[in-house]
Amino acid sequence: MKIIQISDCHLLADTKKFGYQEINPFHSLQKILASVKQHKPDVLLVTGDISGDATRQSYQHFSGLLQDAKIDCRIAIIPGNHDNQEHLATNVHQEYLWLQHPQLVLPNHWHIHLLDTQSHATLGQLSQDKLHSLTDYVNQHSNEYHLLAAHHHPISCGGWMDKHQWLNRQEFNAVVAKNQAIKGVVYGHIHTAIEQQVNQCVYLACPSTCWQFATQASFATSDLKPGYRVINLLENGQISTSIHRLKE
């Protein structure tokens, strides 16, 4: 199964407005979706921060871009710290949202879990109830494979974005470590691509569809182009993945 992950679109009410690196997030996402379509994915996974200003219009723009792109696949969306959940729920198709489908069951023995880590300000957290529910579900399907999707980063990125952390990530990572059926964790938030193997699980961070962040002690952007992650979930429980970026 081919999963394509996009993240941190940061759309604005004003579609003509530019952000860091003179990137227009609306036009950038439009190009990203056109590129994604060429891969013919089975699932388009959106890991939060669809909006950059939490406006109703930004989600309307997102829905319009999705509709115009005509990507024939399942779509799964979770919120990020910048997202207004009320506007997201009322302006994006309900069937796409984690609220309707917290798990996606795929036909090749894989389950994708859509986790809402939105907490307060830029910080993330996964409630104890959700951690228990995750553990229970994985235990009930322990002979199959699990990919967990969140917005916040559960492992350190080694830079300034670590100040905008997932508060109870140690508890989350303990759940991952104890469950051999969890093969991957994908996330956004840090606007950069990271791949790190921890025991049986690979942790994968996704580039932003707009501006990229540099990994250093203080705020900085990178010259890398907007991008997305392609994830192949194999029938033997293995994951292969690659990063694709716009060329201009």
ZIZIJO-V743427 format. One line per field, one symbol per residue. phi: phi as a letter, one per 30 degrees, with the letter a starting at -180 (. if undefined). A space follows every 50 residues. Layout:
phi->???
//
This chain:
phi->.cccccahdhdbeddcdcbehhccdddddedddddeeddhddbccccjhd ccbidedddddddddddddhddadbbbbdcdddcdddddcbbeeddcedd bdbcccdcicbccccccdbbhcdcacddddddddddddddbdcccbcccb cdddbdcibddddcccdcddddddddddcdddcabcabichacbbbdbhd cccbccdddbdccdcadbeaccdddeaaccbcccdcidbcaacbbdda
//
